[in-house]
């Protein structure tokens, strides 16, 4: 069925043009937030310093944007907002773009995309944000398209199909702009897609290269799949990657294998699922890869954001990648070569009893027909929500949780287009229950937390526990303030060095996105989506 589009201009904006050079040097322009992670290194580190540990208690609500999108089941606000010279751009679920005044929330224009009813999604009608280049904004749609809009008035410039919605190809990732390319890929790993990452011309939408995350016959890595399982092998892309301009390398985390839990039907390591890949952004050619969870049977994908940092490693400068993986291990890799440098659990892990010298897990747990109790649970020790790294404190901040699932492979499924392709299930079965007829879960057995890790050792330096699991991304500032939220509806400010709580605000809904901080006329703001609204705070 052909898509229809609703286009409504409320007012024109005068946003400044955004050449790639501005994005490349975003660290020198902290008043703006020009890419998903703020900067291309994925650090979510803002150099703004007006909000400090001493005055953060004086934050007050400046404006709220209630969603204009129709209420839909299984939809939530997951987009990180962009800010360009006082204009804030966001995506209301599933695909409504709004441009507004970053100071007072006044709407300039709205563009509503009407997805095809053929869209098939596993995990919510969501969108994680936009990319910007020149005068164009770029958005993926839940029915498998990538579109370009004029940032000044919201009219559509071009639309390109990434994948067929009937076959469960959707685009929920916030695209990444590198040079003149818009880079994105499809979600759908729980519905048997064959994944890829592709680059599209920012001017025309034409596909310029494609890297198959499930390698086809004749491609390197295809030997890691036996029989024809590769045809519906998963390997989805639904969280944004990072870029190192000095090495000219693009880094991206890749999703789980399909079917999720029954690995018997897909013998082998199943590359490049549950891996991070490093590509030449000009050609899409693979430079190196590292697989965190070979032959993943627990839905431990690797769609976390690769965070790039320069550290003194064993007495010498080294360009590294920091990666807190859903499988419960924190990794440090050499980002030039992919060499494994360090791996250490940051939550309870029972499916493996450690990593070998090359970082391959020593697996001791497996999914079984009768069910196997696995730590961490299938949502992982962390998930897609972004971490942060501060060069000032030298700490890596990761939203995390500790919980368990019983993973079973009780079903042998045959792939059917548009249908779930999981091969089992994951259910909460805790080893200890509260005495009595209700058998309620012991609350101390599951918790969510923001944790600060020392990248040089993997040691947890501090931990801020929450009442519920953490669903929010993290942001850290050069004034040593960490901002994060949780499912229970609070938005927090923490001391970046100690984890001490400094301030919190009840925002009335689950926080499922990463915060954005920016400045207009010398005044710093902090903005966070929660529930069906965006809340923006500033000092009194």
One Martini backbone bead per residue (centre of mass of N, CA, C, O) as a GRO file, in nm:
protein
  540
    1UNK     BB    1   0.096   0.035   0.023
    2UNK     BB    2   0.075   0.357  -0.013
    3UNK     BB    3   0.199   0.635   0.105
    4UNK     BB    4   0.117   0.903   0.319
    5UNK     BB    5   0.122   1.270   0.363
    6UNK     BB    6   0.157   1.509   0.623
    7UNK     BB    7   0.159   1.873   0.579
    8UNK     BB    8   0.269   2.124   0.826
    9UNK     BB    9   0.291   2.472   0.840
   10UNK     BB   10   0.351   2.711   1.094
   11UNK     BB   11   0.660   2.796   1.052
   12UNK     BB   12   0.949   2.951   0.986
   13UNK     BB   13   1.294   2.901   0.973
   14UNK     BB   14   1.654   3.016   1.055
   15UNK     BB   15   1.851   2.800   1.019
   16UNK     BB   16   2.156   2.701   1.005
   17UNK     BB   17   2.382   2.576   0.831
   18UNK     BB   18   2.522   2.219   0.806
   19UNK     BB   19   2.812   2.135   0.770
   20UNK     BB   20   3.035   1.884   0.823
   21UNK     BB   21   3.243   2.055   0.979
   22UNK     BB   22   3.061   2.106   1.225
   23UNK     BB   23   3.033   1.809   1.309
   24UNK     BB   24   3.339   1.744   1.329
   25UNK     BB   25   3.347   2.019   1.542
   26UNK     BB   26   3.142   1.990   1.793
   27UNK     BB   27   3.336   2.030   2.043
   28UNK     BB   28   3.356   2.356   1.963
   29UNK     BB   29   3.008   2.349   1.978
   30UNK     BB   30   2.820   2.319   2.262
   31UNK     BB   31   2.552   2.482   2.195
   32UNK     BB   32   2.523   2.233   2.015
   33UNK     BB   33   2.328   1.942   1.862
   34UNK     BB   34   2.432   1.764   1.558
   35UNK     BB   35   2.422   1.470   1.686
   36UNK     BB   36   2.326   1.202   1.849
   37UNK     BB   37   2.607   1.217   2.048
   38UNK     BB   38   2.712   1.525   1.966
   39UNK     BB   39   2.947   1.340   1.870
   40UNK     BB   40   3.132   1.111   1.670
   41UNK     BB   41   3.253   0.944   1.934
   42UNK     BB   42   3.003   0.886   2.150
   43UNK     BB   43   3.037   1.037   2.447
   44UNK     BB   44   2.838   1.246   2.570
   45UNK     BB   45   3.019   1.522   2.590
   46UNK     BB   46   2.991   1.831   2.750
   47UNK     BB   47   3.140   2.167   2.754
   48UNK     BB   48   2.942   2.264   2.937
   49UNK     BB   49   2.936   2.480   3.267
   50UNK     BB   50   2.691   2.626   3.404
   51UNK     BB   51   2.612   2.354   3.508
   52UNK     BB   52   2.650   2.248   3.845
   53UNK     BB   53   2.682   2.094   4.145
   54UNK     BB   54   2.598   2.366   4.297
   55UNK     BB   55   2.334   2.462   4.086
   56UNK     BB   56   2.140   2.222   3.999
   57UNK     BB   57   1.912   2.275   4.215
   58UNK     BB   58   1.806   2.535   4.022
   59UNK     BB   59   1.641   2.382   3.845
   60UNK     BB   60   1.387   2.449   3.592
   61UNK     BB   61   1.103   2.460   3.424
   62UNK     BB   62   1.047   2.591   3.089
   63UNK     BB   63   0.935   2.344   2.899
   64UNK     BB   64   0.662   2.172   2.716
   65UNK     BB   65   0.614   1.892   2.489
   66UNK     BB   66   0.342   1.767   2.355
   67UNK     BB   67   0.221   1.524   2.181
   68UNK     BB   68   0.080   1.520   1.842
   69UNK     BB   69   0.068   1.239   1.828
   70UNK     BB   70  -0.092   0.966   1.809
   71UNK     BB   71  -0.202   0.734   2.004
   72UNK     BB   72  -0.004   0.435   2.052
   73UNK     BB   73   0.071   0.130   2.066
   74UNK     BB   74   0.392   0.068   2.142
   75UNK     BB   75   0.485   0.372   2.214
   76UNK     BB   76   0.784   0.587   2.233
   77UNK     BB   77   1.022   0.811   2.350
   78UNK     BB   78   1.362   0.783   2.177
   79UNK     BB   79   1.459   1.061   2.098
   80UNK     BB   80   1.722   1.259   2.010
   81UNK     BB   81   1.783   1.579   2.010
   82UNK     BB   82   1.834   1.853   1.806
   83UNK     BB   83   2.064   2.147   1.784
   84UNK     BB   84   2.034   2.468   1.590
   85UNK     BB   85   2.052   2.777   1.663
   86UNK     BB   86   1.773   2.747   1.856
   87UNK     BB   87   1.685   2.476   1.710
   88UNK     BB   88   1.460   2.212   1.769
   89UNK     BB   89   1.478   1.860   1.689
   90UNK     BB   90   1.219   1.610   1.657
   91UNK     BB   91   1.065   1.277   1.736
   92UNK     BB   92   0.758   1.158   1.721
   93UNK     BB   93   0.573   0.898   1.764
   94UNK     BB   94   0.701   0.753   1.501
   95UNK     BB   95   0.698   1.008   1.243
   96UNK     BB   96   0.726   1.312   1.389
   97UNK     BB   97   0.835   1.622   1.296
   98UNK     BB   98   0.989   1.883   1.505
   99UNK     BB   99   1.012   2.241   1.511
  100UNK     BB  100   1.169   2.450   1.766
  101UNK     BB  101   1.204   2.653   2.027
  102UNK     BB  102   1.464   2.613   2.263
  103UNK     BB  103   1.351   2.825   2.483
  104UNK     BB  104   0.997   2.789   2.461
  105UNK     BB  105   0.857   2.566   2.245
  106UNK     BB  106   0.791   2.685   1.984
  107UNK     BB  107   0.635   2.612   1.694
  108UNK     BB  108   0.723   2.600   1.353
  109UNK     BB  109   0.711   2.284   1.255
  110UNK     BB  110   0.534   2.002   1.092
  111UNK     BB  111   0.596   1.647   1.020
  112UNK     BB  112   0.380   1.389   0.891
  113UNK     BB  113   0.415   1.047   0.881
  114UNK     BB  114   0.249   0.779   0.699
  115UNK     BB  115   0.252   0.470   0.756
  116UNK     BB  116   0.237   0.167   0.658
  117UNK     BB  117   0.040  -0.112   0.736
  118UNK     BB  118   0.289  -0.314   0.666
  119UNK     BB  119   0.422  -0.272   0.918
  120UNK     BB  120   0.684  -0.457   1.102
  121UNK     BB  121   0.726  -0.503   1.461
  122UNK     BB  122   0.880  -0.594   1.766
  123UNK     BB  123   0.962  -0.296   1.949
  124UNK     BB  124   0.799  -0.068   1.844
  125UNK     BB  125   0.680   0.263   1.753
  126UNK     BB  126   0.985   0.396   1.675
  127UNK     BB  127   1.237   0.667   1.729
  128UNK     BB  128   1.590   0.795   1.760
  129UNK     BB  129   1.623   1.008   1.519
  130UNK     BB  130   1.833   1.249   1.368
  131UNK     BB  131   1.982   1.408   1.088
  132UNK     BB  132   2.229   1.658   0.975
  133UNK     BB  133   2.265   1.852   0.655
  134UNK     BB  134   2.274   2.149   0.594
  135UNK     BB  135   1.917   2.174   0.502
  136UNK     BB  136   1.895   1.871   0.619
  137UNK     BB  137   1.684   1.606   0.716
  138UNK     BB  138   1.701   1.268   0.867
  139UNK     BB  139   1.469   0.980   0.836
  140UNK     BB  140   1.341   0.703   0.964
  141UNK     BB  141   1.103   0.439   0.903
  142UNK     BB  142   0.878   0.184   0.996
  143UNK     BB  143   0.847   0.119   0.660
  144UNK     BB  144   1.157   0.135   0.529
  145UNK     BB  145   1.250   0.442   0.520
  146UNK     BB  146   1.431   0.724   0.378
  147UNK     BB  147   1.429   1.073   0.465
  148UNK     BB  148   1.411   1.414   0.339
  149UNK     BB  149   1.427   1.739   0.489
  150UNK     BB  150   1.358   2.066   0.530
  151UNK     BB  151   1.475   2.256   0.797
  152UNK     BB  152   1.301   2.526   0.740
  153UNK     BB  153   0.987   2.375   0.663
  154UNK     BB  154   0.953   2.037   0.612
  155UNK     BB  155   0.988   1.949   0.336
  156UNK     BB  156   1.015   1.710   0.106
  157UNK     BB  157   1.285   1.579  -0.095
  158UNK     BB  158   1.323   1.262  -0.020
  159UNK     BB  159   1.275   0.898  -0.096
  160UNK     BB  160   1.392   0.576   0.041
  161UNK     BB  161   1.416   0.239   0.013
  162UNK     BB  162   1.545  -0.004   0.233
  163UNK     BB  163   1.279  -0.187   0.293
  164UNK     BB  164   1.039  -0.419   0.327
  165UNK     BB  165   0.769  -0.421   0.537
  166UNK     BB  166   0.655  -0.713   0.492
  167UNK     BB  167   0.964  -0.818   0.588
  168UNK     BB  168   1.041  -0.625   0.849
  169UNK     BB  169   1.148  -0.352   0.744
  170UNK     BB  170   1.300  -0.107   0.952
  171UNK     BB  171   1.361   0.248   1.063
  172UNK     BB  172   1.493   0.350   1.394
  173UNK     BB  173   1.745   0.486   1.339
  174UNK     BB  174   1.982   0.720   1.378
  175UNK     BB  175   2.144   0.872   1.163
  176UNK     BB  176   2.470   0.905   0.998
  177UNK     BB  177   2.695   1.160   0.923
  178UNK     BB  178   2.943   1.122   0.648
  179UNK     BB  179   2.999   1.363   0.492
  180UNK     BB  180   2.777   1.285   0.212
  181UNK     BB  181   2.656   1.067   0.413
  182UNK     BB  182   2.385   0.841   0.488
  183UNK     BB  183   2.367   0.625   0.770
  184UNK     BB  184   2.196   0.302   0.759
  185UNK     BB  185   1.950   0.061   0.892
  186UNK     BB  186   1.779  -0.227   0.977
  187UNK     BB  187   1.532  -0.359   1.140
  188UNK     BB  188   1.423  -0.717   1.235
  189UNK     BB  189   1.562  -0.968   1.393
  190UNK     BB  190   1.277  -1.098   1.512
  191UNK     BB  191   1.177  -1.137   1.176
  192UNK     BB  192   1.403  -1.241   0.962
  193UNK     BB  193   1.614  -1.075   0.855
  194UNK     BB  194   1.874  -0.934   0.635
  195UNK     BB  195   2.125  -0.750   0.720
  196UNK     BB  196   2.237  -0.393   0.704
  197UNK     BB  197   2.467  -0.139   0.586
  198UNK     BB  198   2.412   0.199   0.456
  199UNK     BB  199   2.478   0.438   0.192
  200UNK     BB  200   2.358   0.775   0.128
  201UNK     BB  201   2.277   1.033  -0.048
  202UNK     BB  202   2.209   1.350   0.065
  203UNK     BB  203   2.089   1.463  -0.213
  204UNK     BB  204   1.920   1.181  -0.335
  205UNK     BB  205   1.923   0.876  -0.184
  206UNK     BB  206   2.132   0.709  -0.302
  207UNK     BB  207   2.283   0.414  -0.313
  208UNK     BB  208   2.645   0.348  -0.258
  209UNK     BB  209   2.649   0.132  -0.017
  210UNK     BB  210   2.688  -0.218   0.111
  211UNK     BB  211   2.674  -0.401   0.422
  212UNK     BB  212   2.658  -0.731   0.513
  213UNK     BB  213   2.576  -0.865   0.826
  214UNK     BB  214   2.487  -1.106   0.637
  215UNK     BB  215   2.671  -1.306   0.471
  216UNK     BB  216   2.710  -1.404   0.161
  217UNK     BB  217   2.794  -1.587  -0.080
  218UNK     BB  218   3.150  -1.508  -0.098
  219UNK     BB  219   3.163  -1.378   0.175
  220UNK     BB  220   3.299  -1.278   0.444
  221UNK     BB  221   3.162  -1.506   0.696
  222UNK     BB  222   2.976  -1.729   0.569
  223UNK     BB  223   3.113  -1.981   0.717
  224UNK     BB  224   2.943  -1.913   0.998
  225UNK     BB  225   2.720  -2.057   0.819
  226UNK     BB  226   2.485  -2.301   0.816
  227UNK     BB  227   2.322  -2.357   0.571
  228UNK     BB  228   2.026  -2.130   0.527
  229UNK     BB  229   2.021  -1.924   0.777
  230UNK     BB  230   2.120  -1.649   0.646
  231UNK     BB  231   1.852  -1.553   0.504
  232UNK     BB  232   1.737  -1.514   0.833
  233UNK     BB  233   1.982  -1.388   1.045
  234UNK     BB  234   1.955  -1.077   1.091
  235UNK     BB  235   2.152  -0.817   1.183
  236UNK     BB  236   2.067  -0.552   1.301
  237UNK     BB  237   1.991  -0.183   1.291
  238UNK     BB  238   1.924   0.047   1.596
  239UNK     BB  239   2.204   0.198   1.642
  240UNK     BB  240   2.435   0.433   1.654
  241UNK     BB  241   2.734   0.525   1.546
  242UNK     BB  242   3.082   0.590   1.472
  243UNK     BB  243   3.366   0.834   1.416
  244UNK     BB  244   3.705   0.846   1.271
  245UNK     BB  245   3.884   1.082   1.096
  246UNK     BB  246   4.183   0.993   1.123
  247UNK     BB  247   4.111   0.681   1.031
  248UNK     BB  248   3.858   0.648   0.861
  249UNK     BB  249   3.628   0.517   1.067
  250UNK     BB  250   3.350   0.301   1.098
  251UNK     BB  251   3.120   0.232   1.370
  252UNK     BB  252   2.920  -0.075   1.446
  253UNK     BB  253   2.647  -0.218   1.593
  254UNK     BB  254   2.516  -0.555   1.606
  255UNK     BB  255   2.276  -0.771   1.608
  256UNK     BB  256   2.107  -1.044   1.635
  257UNK     BB  257   2.026  -1.351   1.582
  258UNK     BB  258   1.825  -1.560   1.360
  259UNK     BB  259   1.698  -1.700   1.584
  260UNK     BB  260   1.742  -1.605   1.903
  261UNK     BB  261   1.736  -1.904   2.080
  262UNK     BB  262   1.759  -2.115   1.840
  263UNK     BB  263   2.077  -2.239   1.741
  264UNK     BB  264   2.036  -2.515   1.587
  265UNK     BB  265   1.953  -2.372   1.296
  266UNK     BB  266   2.257  -2.202   1.331
  267UNK     BB  267   2.537  -2.295   1.283
  268UNK     BB  268   2.783  -2.120   1.436
  269UNK     BB  269   2.884  -1.784   1.484
  270UNK     BB  270   2.725  -1.566   1.314
  271UNK     BB  271   2.811  -1.357   1.116
  272UNK     BB  272   2.784  -1.014   1.249
  273UNK     BB  273   2.667  -1.089   1.502
  274UNK     BB  274   2.730  -0.955   1.798
  275UNK     BB  275   2.896  -0.701   1.676
  276UNK     BB  276   3.174  -0.507   1.573
  277UNK     BB  277   3.231  -0.272   1.311
  278UNK     BB  278   3.483  -0.173   1.062
  279UNK     BB  279   3.466   0.090   0.821
  280UNK     BB  280   3.482   0.225   0.513
  281UNK     BB  281   3.298   0.509   0.431
  282UNK     BB  282   3.358   0.516   0.112
  283UNK     BB  283   3.293   0.175   0.060
  284UNK     BB  284   3.216  -0.048   0.298
  285UNK     BB  285   3.468  -0.182   0.393
  286UNK     BB  286   3.618  -0.416   0.578
  287UNK     BB  287   3.859  -0.398   0.849
  288UNK     BB  288   3.699  -0.498   1.116
  289UNK     BB  289   3.616  -0.736   1.384
  290UNK     BB  290   3.401  -0.803   1.684
  291UNK     BB  291   3.288  -1.080   1.873
  292UNK     BB  292   3.112  -1.113   2.167
  293UNK     BB  293   2.870  -1.341   2.072
  294UNK     BB  294   2.894  -1.633   1.975
  295UNK     BB  295   2.630  -1.790   1.907
  296UNK     BB  296   2.367  -1.647   1.991
  297UNK     BB  297   2.109  -1.748   2.261
  298UNK     BB  298   2.019  -1.451   2.432
  299UNK     BB  299   1.993  -1.169   2.286
  300UNK     BB  300   2.307  -1.049   2.267
  301UNK     BB  301   2.356  -0.791   2.137
  302UNK     BB  302   2.549  -0.495   1.966
  303UNK     BB  303   2.373  -0.197   1.986
  304UNK     BB  304   2.578  -0.037   2.100
  305UNK     BB  305   2.783   0.234   2.154
  306UNK     BB  306   3.071   0.334   2.023
  307UNK     BB  307   3.337   0.451   2.225
  308UNK     BB  308   3.572   0.708   2.178
  309UNK     BB  309   3.920   0.699   2.298
  310UNK     BB  310   4.207   0.852   2.461
  311UNK     BB  311   4.462   0.657   2.613
  312UNK     BB  312   4.657   0.543   2.872
  313UNK     BB  313   4.819   0.232   2.788
  314UNK     BB  314   5.054   0.099   2.952
  315UNK     BB  315   5.212   0.396   2.911
  316UNK     BB  316   5.047   0.444   2.634
  317UNK     BB  317   4.915   0.570   2.370
  318UNK     BB  318   4.557   0.502   2.286
  319UNK     BB  319   4.320   0.389   2.058
  320UNK     BB  320   3.988   0.344   2.170
  321UNK     BB  321   3.719   0.121   2.262
  322UNK     BB  322   3.410   0.151   2.431
  323UNK     BB  323   3.214  -0.149   2.556
  324UNK     BB  324   2.897  -0.204   2.673
  325UNK     BB  325   2.749  -0.507   2.689
  326UNK     BB  326   2.466  -0.701   2.694
  327UNK     BB  327   2.632  -0.961   2.814
  328UNK     BB  328   2.797  -0.802   3.077
  329UNK     BB  329   3.048  -0.685   2.928
  330UNK     BB  330   3.342  -0.498   2.940
  331UNK     BB  331   3.518  -0.323   2.674
  332UNK     BB  332   3.851  -0.304   2.525
  333UNK     BB  333   3.959  -0.161   2.216
  334UNK     BB  334   4.131  -0.136   1.933
  335UNK     BB  335   4.029   0.090   1.680
  336UNK     BB  336   4.238   0.013   1.449
  337UNK     BB  337   4.233  -0.334   1.486
  338UNK     BB  338   4.047  -0.488   1.726
  339UNK     BB  339   4.196  -0.540   1.971
  340UNK     BB  340   4.205  -0.705   2.263
  341UNK     BB  341   4.235  -0.567   2.606
  342UNK     BB  342   3.943  -0.582   2.766
  343UNK     BB  343   3.740  -0.785   3.011
  344UNK     BB  344   3.443  -0.714   3.220
  345UNK     BB  345   3.217  -0.739   3.444
  346UNK     BB  346   2.916  -0.522   3.541
  347UNK     BB  347   2.752  -0.778   3.598
  348UNK     BB  348   2.591  -1.051   3.636
  349UNK     BB  349   2.749  -1.365   3.519
  350UNK     BB  350   2.660  -1.712   3.383
  351UNK     BB  351   2.713  -1.789   3.069
  352UNK     BB  352   3.009  -1.702   3.161
  353UNK     BB  353   3.358  -1.741   3.305
  354UNK     BB  354   3.485  -1.570   3.067
  355UNK     BB  355   3.781  -1.464   2.889
  356UNK     BB  356   3.999  -1.484   2.663
  357UNK     BB  357   4.281  -1.347   2.512
  358UNK     BB  358   4.062  -1.257   2.262
  359UNK     BB  359   3.753  -1.237   2.399
  360UNK     BB  360   3.637  -1.511   2.421
  361UNK     BB  361   3.393  -1.688   2.547
  362UNK     BB  362   3.337  -1.902   2.832
  363UNK     BB  363   3.100  -2.120   2.798
  364UNK     BB  364   2.828  -2.243   3.045
  365UNK     BB  365   2.569  -2.150   2.891
  366UNK     BB  366   2.236  -2.259   2.774
  367UNK     BB  367   1.989  -2.310   2.575
  368UNK     BB  368   1.678  -2.484   2.647
  369UNK     BB  369   1.382  -2.653   2.641
  370UNK     BB  370   1.344  -2.622   2.971
  371UNK     BB  371   1.538  -2.410   3.064
  372UNK     BB  372   1.765  -2.131   3.140
  373UNK     BB  373   1.942  -1.969   3.379
  374UNK     BB  374   2.022  -1.620   3.314
  375UNK     BB  375   2.307  -1.408   3.335
  376UNK     BB  376   2.175  -1.189   3.204
  377UNK     BB  377   1.914  -1.099   3.072
  378UNK     BB  378   1.778  -1.046   2.756
  379UNK     BB  379   1.824  -0.727   2.803
  380UNK     BB  380   2.067  -0.715   2.978
  381UNK     BB  381   2.305  -0.511   3.131
  382UNK     BB  382   2.235  -0.362   2.870
  383UNK     BB  383   2.140  -0.154   2.600
  384UNK     BB  384   2.070   0.099   2.370
  385UNK     BB  385   2.131   0.295   2.568
  386UNK     BB  386   2.344   0.542   2.633
  387UNK     BB  387   2.650   0.624   2.704
  388UNK     BB  388   2.944   0.774   2.873
  389UNK     BB  389   3.234   1.008   2.848
  390UNK     BB  390   3.503   1.148   3.054
  391UNK     BB  391   3.805   1.313   3.024
  392UNK     BB  392   3.817   1.429   3.314
  393UNK     BB  393   3.752   1.160   3.490
  394UNK     BB  394   3.784   0.879   3.322
  395UNK     BB  395   3.480   0.789   3.291
  396UNK     BB  396   3.231   0.532   3.248
  397UNK     BB  397   2.881   0.558   3.164
  398UNK     BB  398   2.628   0.311   3.261
  399UNK     BB  399   2.338   0.173   3.190
  400UNK     BB  400   2.185  -0.067   3.420
  401UNK     BB  401   2.119  -0.423   3.501
  402UNK     BB  402   1.978  -0.675   3.735
  403UNK     BB  403   1.883  -0.990   3.593
  404UNK     BB  404   1.658  -1.267   3.501
  405UNK     BB  405   1.630  -1.555   3.279
  406UNK     BB  406   1.449  -1.797   3.107
  407UNK     BB  407   1.585  -1.991   2.848
  408UNK     BB  408   1.409  -2.122   2.564
  409UNK     BB  409   1.375  -2.401   2.298
  410UNK     BB  410   1.064  -2.510   2.241
  411UNK     BB  411   1.089  -2.392   1.946
  412UNK     BB  412   1.035  -2.475   1.599
  413UNK     BB  413   1.079  -2.252   1.339
  414UNK     BB  414   0.934  -2.120   1.052
  415UNK     BB  415   0.972  -1.904   0.822
  416UNK     BB  416   0.763  -1.600   0.812
  417UNK     BB  417   0.653  -1.341   0.671
  418UNK     BB  418   0.605  -1.103   0.937
  419UNK     BB  419   0.699  -1.300   1.161
  420UNK     BB  420   0.803  -1.429   1.425
  421UNK     BB  421   1.169  -1.532   1.495
  422UNK     BB  422   1.276  -1.707   1.790
  423UNK     BB  423   1.273  -2.015   1.910
  424UNK     BB  424   1.122  -1.906   2.181
  425UNK     BB  425   1.188  -1.789   2.524
  426UNK     BB  426   1.152  -1.531   2.789
  427UNK     BB  427   1.150  -1.580   3.147
  428UNK     BB  428   1.070  -1.519   3.468
  429UNK     BB  429   1.302  -1.705   3.695
  430UNK     BB  430   1.356  -1.708   4.015
  431UNK     BB  431   1.544  -1.858   4.273
  432UNK     BB  432   1.374  -1.660   4.466
  433UNK     BB  433   1.095  -1.646   4.691
  434UNK     BB  434   0.841  -1.530   4.850
  435UNK     BB  435   0.674  -1.625   5.096
  436UNK     BB  436   0.385  -1.764   4.987
  437UNK     BB  437   0.113  -1.749   4.763
  438UNK     BB  438   0.230  -1.513   4.570
  439UNK     BB  439   0.530  -1.522   4.485
  440UNK     BB  440   0.704  -1.278   4.498
  441UNK     BB  441   0.935  -1.078   4.407
  442UNK     BB  442   1.240  -0.997   4.505
  443UNK     BB  443   1.355  -0.676   4.501
  444UNK     BB  444   1.676  -0.734   4.544
  445UNK     BB  445   1.722  -0.901   4.264
  446UNK     BB  446   1.640  -0.623   4.121
  447UNK     BB  447   1.821  -0.368   3.928
  448UNK     BB  448   1.903  -0.030   3.871
  449UNK     BB  449   2.184   0.160   3.710
  450UNK     BB  450   2.439   0.387   3.746
  451UNK     BB  451   2.769   0.340   3.616
  452UNK     BB  452   3.117   0.374   3.703
  453UNK     BB  453   3.396   0.320   3.497
  454UNK     BB  454   3.720   0.196   3.461
  455UNK     BB  455   3.878   0.151   3.161
  456UNK     BB  456   4.159   0.024   3.270
  457UNK     BB  457   3.987  -0.215   3.459
  458UNK     BB  458   3.652  -0.224   3.502
  459UNK     BB  459   3.589  -0.084   3.750
  460UNK     BB  460   3.368   0.008   3.997
  461UNK     BB  461   3.332   0.333   4.136
  462UNK     BB  462   3.014   0.371   4.095
  463UNK     BB  463   2.661   0.359   4.224
  464UNK     BB  464   2.324   0.427   4.103
  465UNK     BB  465   2.034   0.339   4.234
  466UNK     BB  466   1.716   0.217   4.140
  467UNK     BB  467   1.388   0.108   4.153
  468UNK     BB  468   1.445   0.053   3.852
  469UNK     BB  469   1.505   0.025   3.549
  470UNK     BB  470   1.712   0.139   3.297
  471UNK     BB  471   1.614   0.346   2.996
  472UNK     BB  472   1.843   0.557   2.984
  473UNK     BB  473   2.044   0.782   2.892
  474UNK     BB  474   2.368   0.948   2.899
  475UNK     BB  475   2.513   1.253   3.045
  476UNK     BB  476   2.816   1.456   3.034
  477UNK     BB  477   3.001   1.717   3.185
  478UNK     BB  478   3.258   1.960   3.238
  479UNK     BB  479   3.116   1.998   3.543
  480UNK     BB  480   3.040   1.710   3.663
  481UNK     BB  481   2.759   1.612   3.524
  482UNK     BB  482   2.499   1.371   3.547
  483UNK     BB  483   2.250   1.255   3.317
  484UNK     BB  484   1.940   1.075   3.404
  485UNK     BB  485   1.706   0.802   3.384
  486UNK     BB  486   1.383   0.626   3.434
  487UNK     BB  487   1.102   0.423   3.458
  488UNK     BB  488   0.979   0.584   3.717
  489UNK     BB  489   1.010   0.917   3.623
  490UNK     BB  490   1.301   1.019   3.665
  491UNK     BB  491   1.529   1.301   3.673
  492UNK     BB  492   1.886   1.317   3.692
  493UNK     BB  493   2.153   1.443   3.905
  494UNK     BB  494   2.505   1.373   3.912
  495UNK     BB  495   2.805   1.305   4.037
  496UNK     BB  496   3.075   1.218   3.836
  497UNK     BB  497   3.277   1.122   4.083
  498UNK     BB  498   3.047   0.981   4.303
  499UNK     BB  499   2.712   0.966   4.248
  500UNK     BB  500   2.576   1.185   4.378
  501UNK     BB  501   2.284   1.326   4.445
  502UNK     BB  502   2.156   1.659   4.330
  503UNK     BB  503   1.892   1.596   4.146
  504UNK     BB  504   1.525   1.594   4.084
  505UNK     BB  505   1.258   1.500   3.847
  506UNK     BB  506   0.924   1.469   3.781
  507UNK     BB  507   0.796   1.345   3.447
  508UNK     BB  508   0.554   1.113   3.436
  509UNK     BB  509   0.761   0.914   3.280
  510UNK     BB  510   0.939   0.727   3.095
  511UNK     BB  511   1.287   0.711   3.033
  512UNK     BB  512   1.402   0.642   2.673
  513UNK     BB  513   1.635   0.858   2.644
  514UNK     BB  514   1.856   1.102   2.557
  515UNK     BB  515   2.003   1.370   2.647
  516UNK     BB  516   2.007   1.735   2.595
  517UNK     BB  517   2.254   1.992   2.551
  518UNK     BB  518   2.242   2.360   2.554
  519UNK     BB  519   2.279   2.698   2.402
  520UNK     BB  520   2.123   3.031   2.454
  521UNK     BB  521   2.247   3.323   2.510
  522UNK     BB  522   2.434   3.176   2.744
  523UNK     BB  523   2.213   2.950   2.809
  524UNK     BB  524   2.156   2.656   2.974
  525UNK     BB  525   2.022   2.338   2.869
  526UNK     BB  526   1.794   2.058   2.953
  527UNK     BB  527   1.677   1.771   2.762
  528UNK     BB  528   1.383   1.540   2.799
  529UNK     BB  529   1.229   1.259   2.730
  530UNK     BB  530   0.888   1.165   2.851
  531UNK     BB  531   0.684   0.965   2.751
  532UNK     BB  532   0.484   1.221   2.564
  533UNK     BB  533   0.737   1.421   2.626
  534UNK     BB  534   0.916   1.733   2.662
  535UNK     BB  535   1.174   1.835   2.890
  536UNK     BB  536   1.287   2.170   2.992
  537UNK     BB  537   1.582   2.297   3.149
  538UNK     BB  538   1.681   2.567   3.381
  539UNK     BB  539   1.800   2.822   3.531
  540UNK     BB  540   1.692   3.081   3.739
   0.00000   0.00000   0.00000
